[in-house]
Amino acid sequence: MSDPGVHERVGLPGGPLDLLRPADPEAVAFDPVAVGEGVEELHPPHWARLWPSGRALATALDDAGPDLLAGRSVLELGCGLGLPSLVAARAGAHPVLATDRSPVAPGWVAATARRAGLRVATAVAAFDGTGDALTGRGWDLVLAADVLYGAAAADALTAL
Ligand SMILES: C[S@@+](CC[C@H](N)C(=O)[O-])C[C@H]1O[C@@H](n2cnc3c(N)ncnc32)[C@H](O)[C@@H]1O
């Protein structure tokens, strides 16, 4: 990460969480995303800011708290900055795996988790891709916020 980022304090029912994000999300470079053998597409860096859906999902999870999350395994798809995963880990979920197709977003989630002392594993994985990163095991809860840009994404999620 050449941009050291800034911490955005996010107010949540269970207490604030400091989310690391790029200082200027508008200035972040497009992501080279692998879409096939040796084929890459450039995708806009939608991961670089916290979206209202991610905040709403994290708030709902925090409201539900350990009754829902303690000891549960959690997978997040299209995590961006990973607020729902971080909240789930704080409420006792384990293991928690935050994933995104962006090759850089998971690194930011990992940095936030380290600083906050939370156990959140991260991986680069597309939910419309191949490989068993997302399907190699079962999960108690699968989370996603604001990842359905079109019918193709909905079809991919349904298949997954
Ligand atoms: C609008 S952002 C939402 C980020 C975060 N969930 C939030 O609510 O703040 C959409 C995110 O989904 C990711 N994404 C989009 N399509 C994806 C796919 N097929 N597989 C994995 N991640 C995907 C993008 O890289 C981006 O981080």
The ligand as an SDF file (V2000), in Angstrom:
LIG
                    3D

 27 29  0  0  0  0  0  0  0  0999 V2000
  -20.1930   -1.0020   -4.1270 C   0  0  0  0  0  0  0  0  0  0  0  0
  -18.8140   -1.8780   -3.4580 S   0  0  0  0  0  0  0  0  0  0  0  0
  -19.4380   -2.3860   -1.8560 C   0  0  0  0  0  0  0  0  0  0  0  0
  -18.3160   -2.6430   -0.8750 C   0  0  0  0  0  0  0  0  0  0  0  0
  -18.7990   -3.0390    0.5090 C   0  0  0  0  0  0  0  0  0  0  0  0
  -19.4990   -4.2990    0.4670 N   0  0  0  0  0  0  0  0  0  0  0  0
  -19.6630   -1.9600    1.1050 C   0  0  0  0  0  0  0  0  0  0  0  0
  -20.8850   -2.1340    1.1490 O   0  0  0  0  0  0  0  0  0  0  0  0
  -19.1120   -0.9330    1.5340 O   0  0  0  0  0  0  0  0  0  0  0  0
  -18.8670   -3.4340   -4.3460 C   0  0  0  0  0  0  0  0  0  0  0  0
  -17.7360   -4.3600   -3.9640 C   0  0  0  0  0  0  0  0  0  0  0  0
  -17.9810   -5.6420   -4.5260 O   0  0  0  0  0  0  0  0  0  0  0  0
  -16.8100   -6.0980   -5.1560 C   0  0  0  0  0  0  0  0  0  0  0  0
  -17.2470   -7.0090   -6.2220 N   0  0  0  0  0  0  0  0  0  0  0  0
  -18.0190   -6.7010   -7.2990 C   0  0  0  0  0  0  0  0  0  0  0  0
  -18.2360   -7.7940   -8.0360 N   0  0  0  0  0  0  0  0  0  0  0  0
  -17.5790   -8.8140   -7.4240 C   0  0  0  0  0  0  0  0  0  0  0  0
  -17.4150  -10.2050   -7.7160 C   0  0  0  0  0  0  0  0  0  0  0  0
  -17.9500  -10.7460   -8.8060 N   0  0  0  0  0  0  0  0  0  0  0  0
  -16.6890  -10.9670   -6.8690 N   0  0  0  0  0  0  0  0  0  0  0  0
  -16.1340  -10.4080   -5.7600 C   0  0  0  0  0  0  0  0  0  0  0  0
  -16.2340   -9.1020   -5.4430 N   0  0  0  0  0  0  0  0  0  0  0  0
  -16.9590   -8.3170   -6.2590 C   0  0  0  0  0  0  0  0  0  0  0  0
  -16.1020   -4.8450   -5.6280 C   0  0  0  0  0  0  0  0  0  0  0  0
  -14.7060   -5.0470   -5.8330 O   0  0  0  0  0  0  0  0  0  0  0  0
  -16.3840   -3.8920   -4.4630 C   0  0  0  0  0  0  0  0  0  0  0  0
  -15.4470   -3.9950   -3.4320 O   0  0  0  0  0  0  0  0  0  0  0  0
  1  2  1  0
  2  3  1  0
  2 10  1  0
  3  4  1  0
  4  5  1  0
  5  6  1  0
  5  7  1  0
  7  8  2  0
  7  9  1  0
 10 11  1  0
 11 12  1  0
 11 26  1  0
 12 13  1  0
 13 14  1  0
 13 24  1  0
 14 15  1  0
 14 23  1  0
 15 16  2  0
 16 17  1  0
 17 18  1  0
 17 23  2  0
 18 19  1  0
 18 20  2  0
 20 21  1  0
 21 22  2  0
 22 23  1  0
 24 25  1  0
 24 26  1  0
 26 27  1  0
M  CHG  2   2   1   9  -1
M  END
$$$$
